[in-house]
């Protein structure tokens, strides 16, 4: 076996190993892309769910109105108490 045959065999092994490494990296990259797409879909579903749980404007107005009514009632009681003295 001369030097050229030895060199060709060694380069064949090195390139085969390099090809195998590149294939493993490529497969892992595909898996990561798939996982990224799945996570992105889950996040978008969570965003829709969270956006649906905000307080509605009419509910907030009703609660604020009840709060102001209670405060007005308390104010009237305080005014009556002051008038008695």
LINTA-V267224 format. One record per backbone hydrogen bond with DSSP energy under -0.5 kcal/mol. CO is the residue of the C=O (numbers start at 1). NH is the residue of the N-H. E is the energy in kcal/mol with one decimal. If there is no record, write none. Layout:
co: (CO,CO)
nh: (NH,NH)
e: (E,E)
This chain:
co: (2,3,4,5,6,7,8,9,10,11,12,13,14,15,16,17,18,19,20,21,22,23,24,25,26,27,28,29,30,31,32,33,34,35,36,37,38,39,40,41,42,43,44,45,46,47,48,50,51,56,57,58,59,60,61,62,63,64,65,66,67,68,69,70,71,72,73,74,75,76,77,78,79,80,81,82)
nh: (6,7,8,9,10,11,12,13,14,15,16,17,18,19,20,21,22,23,24,25,26,27,28,29,30,31,32,33,34,35,36,37,38,39,40,41,42,43,44,45,46,47,48,49,50,51,52,53,54,60,61,62,63,64,65,66,67,68,69,70,71,72,73,74,75,76,77,78,79,80,81,82,83,84,85,85)
e: (-1.9,-2.9,-2.6,-2.3,-2.6,-2.9,-2.0,-2.2,-2.6,-2.9,-2.3,-2.7,-2.7,-2.6,-2.4,-2.5,-2.4,-2.3,-2.3,-2.4,-2.6,-2.5,-2.4,-2.3,-2.1,-2.2,-2.4,-2.1,-2.2,-2.6,-2.4,-2.2,-2.1,-2.6,-2.5,-2.0,-2.1,-2.6,-2.1,-2.0,-2.2,-2.5,-1.9,-2.1,-2.9,-2.5,-1.4,-1.4,-0.8,-2.3,-2.6,-2.0,-2.2,-2.7,-2.4,-2.1,-2.2,-2.6,-2.3,-2.3,-2.4,-2.5,-2.3,-2.5,-2.4,-2.3,-2.1,-2.3,-2.5,-2.3,-2.2,-2.3,-2.3,-1.4,-0.8,-0.7)
